[in-house]
């Protein structure tokens, strides 16, 4: 049985950091959107649309980071 290489460790740490970063980013995004909606209820629809687009971009970047980490682990 071979010892676990540093590639697996780096991939695991990278994937963890990507997911933690995405969670923090989306949490801050949602908090700011809720605060903006509370301050200007008439703009809630526009704020919600912008929030969803930004959350999708964050998720896309996170998915890309996870794919890179998987590729690091199998290479």
Secondary structure, DSSP 8 states (H G I E B T S, - for coil): -----HHHHHHHHHHHHHHHHHHHHHHHHHHHHHHHHHH-GGGHHHHHHHHHHHHHHHHHHHHHHHHHHHHHHH-
